[in-house]
Amino acid sequence: MKTLIQPLRSRALKTQNLNESLQAAEMYGSLLHTVDIGQYDDPALEQALTDAAEASLPPLVAVAEKRDCLHIISEAYIIGGHTRLMEKLAGMHAEKPDLLITRSADEKALTRCKMVFSVVHEIKSVDLIEKISEIRAYCALYQRVVLHIHSNDITTVVACGLVKKIQPLSVYFVNHADHAFTFGSSIADYYFQLSSYGARLDRLKTLVGETSFLGIPVTDVRPVTSAAAELSSPELMVDSKLNFFSSGSAIKFKPFRGADIRPLVRRILDTWPKATFTLVGITPLTNFWWWPLKLRYGSRLKILRFLPYDKFIGLSREADFYVDSYPFPGGTAFAEQILGGKRGIGLVSKVQGYSPADKLKKESVDQVIDKIKNYADEGVVDEIVSVNGYDAVKARYLACLYENTASTFSMESLVPWSGDSQSLLVRKEIFVPVSPVVMKYIFKTDKQLFINLFLRMSLFNKAYISWNAVKG
């Protein structure tokens, strides 16, 4: 696969027009983020494009009086963990920091950002060189920059690199999508880690700065004694009317290389004939692998594509058990449900280590069923608060930003590693949908690469690309 994708990288390096090189780099970053070939950064490409931009742009005048902190995000959304994490970190500052959005923002998300940040700047330029120039000008006004950027946001990385060439600038990278490729290795002074999985992939990168464990802060942290009391559970009777609940993007529930949540769903509904199981985030029409179970269990298995936030909260509160998504976990959503008073269960994923809540998961369906019947939190609530509690994350975050103190904590000290950091590696076929924008670009610039990629895609992905081509 590395040889297959190489022409796109070569285009980014060898094209004489810098705008075209930057666009090729964006597409290259997007493709590597989706298609795991065992490469998770490319500092050499970042440096080459930074040098090219330096030669193309007028010199930047150093700023004497600089502001404290600027957060940068590529796009802001009203939903999703990426924007939520940024908002939580911003709220930890003694004074509201500023925000720069390099691409676009949902109107509702923009309104919310203006409540969290002191000033919100937006980059309107489409031309990538102009974009770099504008981002560079903003970054030069600050002492420190916290990056929450998309994996392919090469313009922000280059802009930060340009500023660091002429004046001090501390760059902190929050790698929210720590399971995949991203630009940023060449300019981050501190690389924040969120999970055991991400920490293991960081060992495969060429980072110029230090790593520092951050952890994703959870919400609704309740007094430990209150939560623990609710979590105690007697052995459950066969006729118990239990309510099981799970949520996540559809791909997190899609069967993958033998890992499948459906046997657990089937076993739960068979063991407790009066139980119901609700799944939120799945599109029933296209996720056809759920059809047999839906036909078998009818209204006892509810499959919902989307729920408004208030209804989602209502359903989750009614649940007796929260089941983490599988084969791919929901990050700290699992821990949040536990701290909110839910009994948490699930199957151990190869992608793991986002919170001590993983201790409540089991290797087999039989073990999960036994866990349901004899539930105990095993001290996990205390550990979640100590690692992912708001105050704990805040202390680590501010110590790194303002005292240059990196956290050496390892999640594996609490949850021994049993995963596989190469579990998402492409072997024979590309199983994750590639962005239609990327495929359209490759079709226009390198038809042979397009054909080679298309042939390596799974049948589902070929249908996805073909459908988007027809729509476009």
C-alpha positions in Angstrom: 0.0 0.0 0.0 2.9 2.4 0.7 4.1 2.1 -2.9 0.5 2.5 -4.1 0.0 5.9 -2.3 3.6 7.2 -3.0 2.6 9.1 -6.3 0.3 11.4 -4.2 3.2 12.3 -1.9 5.5 12.8 -4.8 3.0 15.2 -6.3 3.0 17.2 -3.1 6.8 17.4 -3.1 7.6 17.9 -6.8 4.8 20.1 -8.2 6.2 23.6 -8.9 3.0 25.4 -8.0 2.9 25.7 -4.2 -0.9 25.8 -4.1 -1.1 22.5 -6.0 1.5 21.0 -3.7 -0.5 22.0 -0.6 -3.7 20.6 -2.1 -1.9 17.3 -2.9 -0.6 17.2 0.7 -4.2 17.7 2.0 -5.5 14.8 -0.1 -2.5 12.7 0.9 -3.2 13.4 4.6 -6.9 12.6 4.2 -6.1 9.3 2.4 -3.6 8.2 5.0 -6.0 9.1 7.8 -8.5 6.8 6.3 -6.3 4.1 4.9 -4.0 2.7 7.6 -0.8 1.6 6.0 1.3 1.7 9.1 2.4 5.4 8.6 1.1 7.9 11.1 3.0 11.1 10.4 5.3 12.7 7.7 7.5 15.4 9.2 9.8 15.5 6.2 6.9 16.5 3.9 5.8 19.1 6.5 9.3 20.6 6.6 9.7 20.7 2.8 6.4 22.5 2.4 7.3 24.9 5.2 10.5 25.8 3.4 8.7 26.3 0.2 6.1 28.6 1.8 8.9 30.6 3.4 10.4 31.2 0.0 7.1 32.3 -1.4 5.7 34.6 1.3 7.0 38.0 2.4 9.0 38.0 5.7 7.0 38.1 8.9 7.7 40.9 11.3 8.3 39.6 14.8 5.7 40.7 17.4 7.0 42.0 20.8 3.9 42.1 22.9 2.1 38.8 22.5 -1.2 37.5 23.9 -1.4 34.4 26.0 -3.1 31.5 24.1 -4.8 30.7 20.8 -6.7 27.5 20.1 -7.0 26.5 16.5 -9.5 24.1 15.0 -10.1 23.3 11.3 -13.8 23.0 11.5 -16.2 23.4 14.5 -19.3 21.2 14.8 -22.4 21.3 17.0 -22.0 17.6 17.7 -19.1 15.2 18.1 -16.3 14.7 20.6 -13.7 16.7 18.7 -15.3 20.1 19.3 -16.5 19.1 22.8 -12.9 18.3 23.9 -11.7 21.7 22.6 -14.5 23.5 24.5 -13.6 21.7 27.7 -9.9 22.5 27.5 -10.7 26.1 26.7 -12.8 26.3 29.9 -9.8 25.3 32.0 -7.9 28.5 31.4 -8.0 31.2 34.1 -9.1 33.7 31.4 -10.9 32.8 28.2 -8.5 32.1 25.4 -9.0 33.0 21.7 -10.0 30.7 18.9 -9.1 30.5 15.2 -11.2 28.4 12.8 -9.2 27.7 9.6 -11.9 26.3 7.4 -15.6 26.5 8.4 -18.0 26.3 11.2 -21.6 25.3 11.6 -23.6 28.4 12.6 -24.8 26.9 15.8 -21.3 25.7 16.6 -20.0 29.1 15.9 -22.5 30.7 18.3 -21.4 28.2 21.0 -17.7 28.9 20.4 -18.3 32.6 20.9 -19.6 31.8 24.4 -16.6 29.7 25.2 -13.8 31.9 23.7 -12.9 35.5 24.2 -12.5 36.2 20.5 -13.3 33.9 17.5 -11.4 34.5 14.2 -12.3 32.8 11.0 -10.1 32.3 7.9 -12.2 33.0 4.8 -9.5 32.5 2.1 -9.8 29.6 -0.2 -6.3 30.0 -1.8 -4.0 27.8 0.4 -1.0 30.2 0.3 -3.2 33.1 1.4 -4.6 30.8 4.1 -1.1 30.1 5.4 -0.3 33.8 5.4 -3.4 34.6 7.5 -2.9 31.8 9.9 0.7 32.8 10.3 -0.2 36.3 11.1 -2.6 35.2 13.9 -0.2 32.7 15.4 2.5 35.4 15.6 0.4 37.3 18.0 0.4 34.6 20.7 2.9 32.9 23.1 1.2 29.5 22.8 -1.0 27.7 20.3 -3.2 24.7 21.1 -4.0 22.7 17.9 -7.2 20.7 17.5 -6.8 20.5 13.7 -7.9 17.9 11.2 -5.4 15.3 10.2 -4.9 16.9 6.8 -4.7 20.6 7.9 -1.2 21.1 6.4 -1.8 24.9 6.1 -2.0 25.3 9.9 1.1 23.1 10.4 3.1 25.1 7.8 1.9 28.4 9.3 3.1 27.4 12.8 6.4 26.2 11.4 6.9 29.6 9.7 6.3 31.5 13.0 8.6 29.2 14.9 11.4 30.1 12.5 11.5 33.7 13.6 10.2 33.9 17.1 9.4 31.7 20.2 6.0 29.9 19.9 4.9 27.0 22.1 2.7 24.5 20.1 0.5 21.9 21.9 -1.1 19.3 19.7 -4.3 17.6 20.9 -4.4 14.5 18.8 -8.1 13.6 19.1 -8.0 11.0 16.3 -5.1 9.3 17.9 -5.7 6.0 16.1 -4.6 7.3 12.6 -2.3 9.5 10.5 -2.0 13.2 11.1 0.2 16.1 10.2 1.8 18.1 13.1 4.9 16.0 14.2 7.4 18.6 13.0 6.0 21.6 14.9 4.5 20.4 18.2 6.5 21.1 21.3 4.1 18.9 23.3 2.0 16.1 21.9 -1.0 15.3 24.1 -1.9 11.7 24.5 -5.5 10.5 25.1 -5.3 6.7 25.2 -3.1 3.7 25.4 -3.7 3.0 21.7 -2.6 6.5 20.7 0.5 6.3 23.0 1.6 3.1 21.3 1.2 4.7 17.8 3.2 7.7 18.9 6.2 5.4 19.3 6.0 4.9 15.6 6.2 8.6 14.8 9.1 11.0 14.5 8.0 13.6 17.0 10.2 16.7 17.6 8.6 17.5 20.9 7.6 15.6 24.1 4.6 13.5 24.7 2.3 14.3 27.6 -0.7 12.2 28.8 -3.8 14.4 28.9 -6.8 12.1 28.8 -10.3 13.1 27.7 -12.2 14.9 30.5 -15.5 13.3 31.3 -18.7 15.1 32.1 -21.3 14.7 34.8 -18.8 13.7 37.4 -20.8 12.8 40.5 -19.8 12.1 44.1 -18.1 8.6 44.0 -20.2 7.4 47.0 -23.5 8.3 45.2 -22.5 6.7 41.9 -21.1 3.5 43.6 -24.3 3.0 45.5 -26.4 3.1 42.4 -24.1 0.6 40.7 -24.5 -2.2 43.2 -26.8 -4.8 41.7 -28.3 -8.1 42.9 -28.3 -11.1 40.7 -31.0 -10.5 38.0 -34.0 -12.7 37.4 -34.9 -14.2 34.0 -38.1 -12.2 33.8 -36.5 -8.9 34.6 -37.6 -6.1 32.2 -34.1 -4.8 31.6 -33.3 -1.9 29.2 -29.9 -2.1 27.4 -28.6 1.0 25.6 -25.6 1.7 23.3 -24.7 4.6 20.9 -22.0 5.6 18.5 -21.4 6.1 14.8 -22.5 3.2 12.6 -19.0 2.1 11.7 -18.2 1.5 15.4 -20.8 -1.4 15.3 -19.9 -2.8 11.9 -18.5 -6.3 12.1 -14.7 -6.3 11.5 -12.3 -9.2 11.2 -14.3 -11.5 13.3 -15.2 -8.9 16.0 -19.0 -8.5 16.1 -21.3 -7.1 18.8 -24.4 -9.0 17.4 -23.7 -12.3 19.3 -23.8 -10.3 22.5 -27.0 -8.5 21.6 -28.6 -11.8 20.6 -27.5 -13.5 23.9 -28.8 -10.7 26.0 -32.2 -10.7 24.4 -32.4 -14.5 24.6 -31.3 -14.6 28.3 -33.9 -12.0 29.3 -37.0 -12.5 27.2 -38.6 -9.2 28.5 -35.5 -7.1 27.9 -35.1 -4.4 25.2 -31.9 -3.2 23.5 -31.6 0.2 21.9 -28.9 1.2 19.5 -28.5 4.8 18.4 -26.3 6.0 15.5 -27.0 3.2 13.1 -28.7 3.7 9.7 -31.1 0.7 9.4 -31.4 1.0 5.6 -27.7 0.7 4.7 -26.4 -1.3 7.7 -28.1 -4.4 6.4 -26.2 -6.8 8.8 -28.7 -5.8 11.5 -31.7 -6.9 9.5 -31.8 -10.5 10.7 -31.7 -9.5 14.3 -34.4 -6.8 13.8 -36.7 -9.3 12.1 -36.1 -11.8 14.9 -36.6 -9.5 17.9 -39.0 -6.9 16.5 -39.7 -4.0 18.8 -37.4 -5.5 21.5 -34.4 -4.3 19.3 -34.6 -0.6 18.5 -32.2 0.7 15.9 -32.2 4.4 15.5 -30.1 6.6 13.2 -30.3 9.8 15.2 -31.9 11.2 18.3 -32.2 14.9 19.4 -30.0 15.5 22.5 -32.9 15.7 25.0 -34.4 12.4 23.8 -31.0 10.8 23.8 -30.4 11.8 27.4 -33.9 10.6 28.3 -33.3 7.2 26.8 -29.9 6.8 28.3 -31.3 7.6 31.8 -33.9 5.0 31.5 -31.4 2.3 30.6 -30.3 -0.3 33.2 -27.1 -1.0 31.4 -24.9 1.0 29.0 -23.1 -1.2 26.5 -20.0 0.3 24.9 -19.8 0.1 21.1 -17.8 -2.7 19.5 -15.6 -3.6 17.6 -14.6 0.0 18.0 -15.1 1.7 21.4 -16.8 5.0 22.1 -13.9 6.6 23.9 -14.9 8.2 27.1 -18.6 8.1 26.3 -18.5 4.8 28.2 -16.9 6.4 31.2 -19.4 9.3 31.2 -22.3 6.9 31.3 -20.8 5.1 34.3 -20.2 8.3 36.2 -23.7 9.3 35.4 -25.0 6.3 37.3 -25.2 3.6 34.6 -23.9 0.1 34.9 -21.4 -0.3 32.2 -20.6 -3.5 30.2 -19.0 -4.4 26.9 -16.6 -6.5 25.0 -12.8 -5.8 25.1 -11.8 -4.1 21.8 -8.4 -4.2 20.1 -8.6 -0.4 20.1 -8.5 0.4 23.8 -7.1 2.4 26.8 -9.3 5.6 26.8 -10.3 5.3 30.4 -10.2 2.9 33.4 -13.8 2.0 32.5 -12.2 -0.6 30.2 -11.8 -2.8 33.3 -15.5 -3.4 33.2 -15.4 -5.0 29.7 -14.9 -8.7 29.2 -13.2 -10.9 26.6 -16.2 -13.1 25.8 -20.0 -13.0 25.6 -20.3 -15.6 28.4 -18.2 -13.3 30.7 -20.3 -10.3 29.8 -23.5 -12.2 30.7 -22.0 -13.2 34.0 -21.0 -9.6 34.6 -24.6 -8.5 34.0 -25.9 -11.0 36.5 -23.3 -10.2 39.2 -22.5 -6.6 38.6 -19.9 -4.7 40.6 -18.0 -1.6 39.7 -14.7 -3.0 41.0 -13.5 0.4 42.2 -13.6 1.7 38.6 -15.6 4.8 39.5 -12.8 6.2 41.7 -10.2 5.4 39.0 -12.2 7.2 36.3 -12.5 10.3 38.4 -8.7 10.2 39.2 -7.7 9.9 35.5 -10.5 11.4 33.4 -12.2 13.6 36.0 -12.3 17.3 35.0 -10.0 18.5 37.7 -7.4 15.8 37.0 -7.3 16.6 33.3 -7.2 20.3 34.1 -4.2 19.9 36.4 -2.2 18.0 33.7 -3.2 20.4 30.9 -2.3 23.6 32.7 0.9 22.2 34.1 2.0 21.4 30.6 1.0 24.7 29.1 2.2 27.0 31.9 4.9 25.0 33.7 6.3 22.9 30.8 5.6 19.8 32.9 4.7 16.8 30.8 2.7 14.1 32.4 4.3 10.6 32.2 1.2 8.8 33.3 0.4 5.6 31.4 -3.1 4.2 31.2 -1.6 0.8 31.0 -0.6 1.1 34.7 -4.3 0.8 35.5 -5.6 -1.2 32.5 -3.0 -3.7 31.2 -2.7 -3.7 27.5 -4.5 -6.5 25.6 -5.1 -4.7 22.3 -3.4 -4.6 18.9 -2.1 -1.2 17.7 -2.0 -2.6 14.2 -5.6 -3.9 14.2 -6.7 -1.2 11.7 -3.9 -1.8 9.3 -5.0 -2.4 5.7 -4.2 -5.9 4.7 -6.0 -7.0 1.5 -8.8 -4.5 1.2 -9.7 -0.9 2.2 -12.6 -1.3 4.6 -13.2 2.4 5.7 -15.0 4.7 3.2 -12.5 7.0 1.5 -13.7 10.6 1.2 -15.4 11.2 -2.2 -13.6 14.5 -2.4 -10.2 12.7 -2.2 -11.3 10.1 -4.8 -12.5 12.9 -7.1 -9.2 14.7 -6.8 -7.2 11.5 -7.5 -9.4 10.7 -10.5 -8.6 14.1 -12.0 -4.9 14.0 -11.3 -3.8 10.3 -11.4 -6.3 7.9 -13.0 -4.0 4.9 -12.5 -3.8 5.6 -8.8 -7.6 5.9 -8.7 -8.1 2.5 -10.4 -5.5 0.9 -8.1 -7.3 2.3 -5.0 -10.7 1.4 -6.2 -9.7 -2.2 -6.9 -8.4 -2.5 -3.3 -11.7 -1.3 -1.8 -14.3 -3.5 -0.2 -17.5 -4.1 -2.0 -19.3 -1.8 0.4 -16.8 1.0 -0.3 -17.0 0.6 -4.0 -20.8 1.0 -3.7 -20.2 4.1 -1.5 -17.9 5.8 -4.0 -20.0 4.9 -7.0 -23.2 6.2 -5.3 -21.5 9.5 -4.5 -20.2 9.8 -8.1 -23.7 9.3 -9.4 -25.1 12.0 -6.9 -22.2 14.4 -7.8 
